[in-house]
């Protein structure tokens, strides 16, 4: 099948070329993102393969369908950037990679917790400058701390498993209880308001839907403990960044670790070293000493990228061969 790959980097090409030897698809890589201005690049391609910051709204899908595209292959788990209902109306099949390596994201999540708590980023910088003072580096034991997990899917479960090893008390909020979390890992399911009120650390692991957008807002932050740590390795728009800034300024939020950001589309995955930052909200976040930001790298391990490449190509081959699509995204 002829596939137009958007938002690709050298590491994507390396892994997809490696696994495509078993599938023999005709791949054309584009570094640019898919949007209204670039969709002409997909003309003549039956499949468009996209990533988290590609824009696949109704207008883009209509144009793609007119150009002959019949499949959108997401090489990620989330699909909030695709208008699924419009795709169905246009006869465009959408598939995704629902699970590549929950361990990768979970381990990065806990890494952010440790980096913030023990101020590893500051300590490393100070030692390199010859400053071996411990002033300002005081942390706390994770043991016996209460951690609230919003979402207990595969990633949330992995985080719970890791934190159990630290001896944390683990609370969770999810519409659907995970029996492994509850029965094997001792996770206590509570209402969201109780989780916000009781947790020393809150970690977000839920998808982005209308009801979860700005889940962490001014009202939610007001319910939290003073000095709470908030971690987000899921979707940027789960946190109202302006509300988070106010929480940081007041001291209500004591630590913030994010691997995702609501307006990351024009920032992440690119080298912006010598460019002026025009996003004032993001720029403000980078000024806080108790904030750690990584550029959507939680998923980025050899195992995860290998799984993404293999599953994406399997999804496309299954469609081409008329087989059952186990990773199809259904309309709402």
PEDAMO-V531274 format. One record per helix or strand. SS is the DSSP state (H for helix, E for strand). FROM is the first residue (numbers start at 1). TO is the last residue. If there is no record, write none. Layout:
ss->SS from->FROM to->TO
ss->SS from->FROM to->TO
//
This chain:
ss->E from->2 to->5
ss->H from->10 to->20
ss->E from->26 to->29
ss->H from->39 to->42
ss->E from->47 to->50
ss->E from->56 to->56
ss->H from->58 to->67
ss->E from->71 to->74
ss->E from->82 to->82
ss->H from->84 to->90
ss->E from->93 to->95
ss->H from->102 to->118
ss->H from->120 to->128
ss->E from->146 to->150
ss->H from->154 to->166
ss->E from->169 to->173
ss->H from->179 to->184
ss->E from->188 to->189
ss->H from->192 to->198
ss->E from->201 to->204
ss->E from->216 to->216
ss->H from->218 to->223
ss->E from->228 to->232
ss->H from->236 to->238
ss->E from->239 to->239
ss->H from->241 to->250
ss->E from->253 to->258
ss->H from->264 to->266
ss->H from->280 to->285
ss->E from->291 to->293
ss->H from->302 to->320
ss->E from->328 to->328
//
